[in-house]
């Protein structure tokens, strides 16, 4: 028995966003209040604060409780100039001086501002990728990621003659490994995929359905928690061709599942930002075996609902 349309419709609904907005505003207040070392930098625009993740991308479901907030330093940037031809790299090195305020400084000041505003016990700095703010009345748990701007150059001949795609870069706290992401490209590609001319507004509701299916499988012990993180799951659905997003939720979910099942073993897939491959060996990529387990569990759930 397939999953009933009524259940899929319930699962397609977006979760509440009020608490996420309140949390974002609270963090902004903490980073701009009088005792914050970042107050002036935020005031002059050299540091930006914005949402990312499911709340930014309208794919949050009722069970989502973490708000992802990025604090981006725009006046210092990472880059791939070392990959350019020697003359272009040399031109880049001469065009820009070394940063006097970098990612480590930004992270230090973010932690200082948060602890002064919320108190030491509310701020967890032990994570390798984010600073965690504990929840409170009216405020959700938040992952706060300090980042610097990143430029992926196609070429560089001077400050007025270059082309670069912009992303963000931060560092693994214990290994100091640089991590590059492209949240704006991720966001815009999701908007385009969801557009009337491509999937008729079905992409994002379908992502929410699959996230809820994942949670149901975890809750019933049929899928191990952590096997299908939301970012990877959304990128997997993003790779499904647009023509499979058609009709009602039952038609779309069945078509998506049929496509994924017939595609096993999965070939090359991209992350939604189009800059990274979805599958690989790094911590920022998905494991092919976990993807197969996830798809198999989805198919089993569809075929044997409530059995």
N, C-alpha and C positions, 0 to 999 in steps of 0.2 A: 504494500500500500504506500503510495507517494505521500509526502508531507502535504497536509491540507492547505489550500490557498489561504484560508483564514489565519493559519499559523504563520505562513510566509509573510502575509501582510503585516501582522503584528511585529514580526522580526525586521521588517523593512523600515520601520519607523525610526526616525532620528531621536536619540536621547536628549534629555534636557540640556540646554546650553547656558542657562542663567548662572548656575554655580561656577561654570568655567569662566564666564565673563567676570564674575565677582572675584574669582581667584586671580585672574590676570590683572585686574585693576588693583587688587591688594598688593601684588608683587610690584607693580609699577610704582605704587605709593611708597613701598619700602625702599625701592632703589632711588627714589627722587626726594625723599624727605631730608630735612636739614642736616642730619648727621651722616648722610650717605656720602662716601667719597666719590660717587658717580654722579651726583646731582648736576654739576656743571657740564659734564660730558654729555649727559642725556639732554640737558637744556640746549646745548649748541648743536645737537644732532650727530655727534660723533659716536654715540652709543644708541642703538635702537633696541626696543623691547617688543616682541611679537609672539603670538601663538603659532605653534605648528602641531603636527600630529592629527589625530582624529577630529578634535574640536575645530581646528583650522580648516580641515578638508571636508567637513560635514559628513563624516562617516562614523561619528560617535554613536554608540548604542547605550541602552539604559545601564548596562553593567560597567561601562567605562567610568573610572573614577580618578584617573591620573590626568592632569593637565600638563602639556609640554609647553614650556616657555623658553624662548631663545633670547639671549642678551648678546647682541652683535656689536663688536667694535669695528667701525667702518674705516677708520683712519690708518689702521694697520692691516696688512693683507698677506696671506700666503699666496703662492703662485707656482706655476710649472715652468718658469723661465729657463730652468736648467735643461729642459727638454728641447729648447729652441736651438737653431743653428748658432754657432759661436758669435757671429756679429750681432745677432738679435739679442742674445743673452747679455752680451757686453753692453749693448745700448740700454738694456733694462737696468743693469747694475749701475750704470752711470746716471740714470734718470731718477733713481730712488735711493734715498739714504736709509740706513738701518733704523728700525723702529726704536723709539725711546720708551714706548709704553706698549707692551705686548700682551699675549694671551695670559701668561702667568699673572701679570699685574691686574688684568681684568678679572680673572677668577678670584684673586685675593680680595679685590674691592667688592665684588658681588657678595662673597661670603661675609665680609665685614658689614655691608649694608643690611643684609638679611638678618644676621645675628643681633645687630643693634636694634632692629625694629621688632623682630619676633621673639628674640631670646635664644640663648645658646641651645636649649633642649629641643627647639622646634626645627633646627636646621641640621641635616645629616650630610656631612662632607666626605663620607667614606666611599661613596660610589666612584667608579672609574670613569664614567661618562657624564654624569649629571650631579648637581647639588639637589638634594631632596628636601622639600619643605613639607613638614607633617601637616595633616588636615586639622582644621579647627571648626568651630561653629560657623556655618555659612561659607567655608572655604575648603575646597577639595585638596587632596594631596597633589603636589606639583613636582615635576622634574624640570629643573632650571639648568640650561646648558649655556655657559659662556662660550662664545665663538668669535673668531676674527673673520673678516671678509676673505674670500678666496677667488683668485682669477686664473681661469684655465685659458691660456693664450693660444690662439691659432698662429699669430705672428706679432712681432713687436719691432717697430722701427723708431718709435719715439712716443712721447706722452700724447701726441695728437694723431699718431698713425699706428694704431694697433687694434686688434680685435680679441675679445675675451668673453667667455661665458662666466658668469658670477655664481659662486656658491658660498659655502662657509667651511671653516676648518677649526677643529679643536683637537685636544690631545688626550690620550688615555692617561689617566692620573698616575698609574704605577709604572707603565712601560714607556711613557712619553711618545707612543706611536701616534703619528698624525692621522686624523680621520676627516675625510672630506665628504660633504654632502651638498645636495642642491635642492633645498626645501621649496624655493619658489618655482623651479621647474617641475617638481613633484606636484605642487598645487595646481599650476596652470595646465599640466597634462591631464590631471584629473577633471578639471573643469571642461576641457575640450572633449574628453572621452564621454562625459555626462551630457554633452550638449544635444540640442534637438536634432541637429544634422548628423549626429553619430549614433548615439544609443537612445535618443528620445528621453533623456532624464532617468534612464534605468540603471546606469552604472553604479552610482553611489548607493541607491537602495539595495542593489544586489550585493554590494560589499557588506552592507549592514546585515543582510540575511545570512551571508556566509560566516560573518563574525559570530552571530548568534548561534548558528549551527555548530560552530567550533566550541562555543561555550557549553552548549547542551551536551556535546559529546564528552567534554572534559568533566562536566558535572555528573554524568552517568557512568564515568569510568571507562569509556570506550576510546578515549584519546588522551594521551599524557599531556598534562599542562606544560606549556612551553614549546611544544612541538611545532605549533603554527602561530608564531607571533603576528600581530595584526598588520604590521608593515609589510611583511613577506606575503601574507594572505591577500592583501589588497593589490600588491604588485602582480600576484598570480592571476587574479581576476582581470586586472588591467590588460594582461597579455591575450585574453580571449578575444577573438575577432569581433568587431562591432555587430556583425549580422546575427550573432547569437543572442543579442539583447533585444528581444521583440515580444510583443504580446503581454500577457499578464505575468505576475511573479512566477507562477507555476511553469509557464512556457519558457521563460528566461532561465530559471534555475535548472530546469531539465536540460535545456540546450547547452548551458555552460558546463554542467556535469558531464554530459555526453561528449562534449568537445575535450574536456580535460582527461576523461577516462580513455578516449580513443587516442589521445596524444601521448600516453604513457609508453615507454619512458620519456619523460619530458626532455625536449631539446633546449636550444638556447632561448632564454627568456630575459627580458630586461627589467630592472627596477623601474618604477613609475617615473623616475626622473630622467631616464634614458641614458644616464652616464655610467651606470654600473650594471654588470650582469647579476641576475637574481641568484644564480647558483654558483657556489665556489667554496673555497676553503677559509676565507677570512671571517671574522666575527660579524661583519656587516653583510654577510651573504647567507642564503638558506642552504640547508643540506638536502640533496636530491632524495635521499631515503625518507627524510621526514615529510617532504612534499608528497611522496607516493603514499605514505601512511595516512596523511591527511585526506587526500583525494579518495582513497579507498574507504576511509571511514565516512566521508560525505555520501558516497554512493550507497554504502550499506545503510546509512540512516534514511536515505531517500527510498530505497527499495523495501525497507522493513520498519517503517514508522510505527511506533507504539507496539512493536512485537517483542 
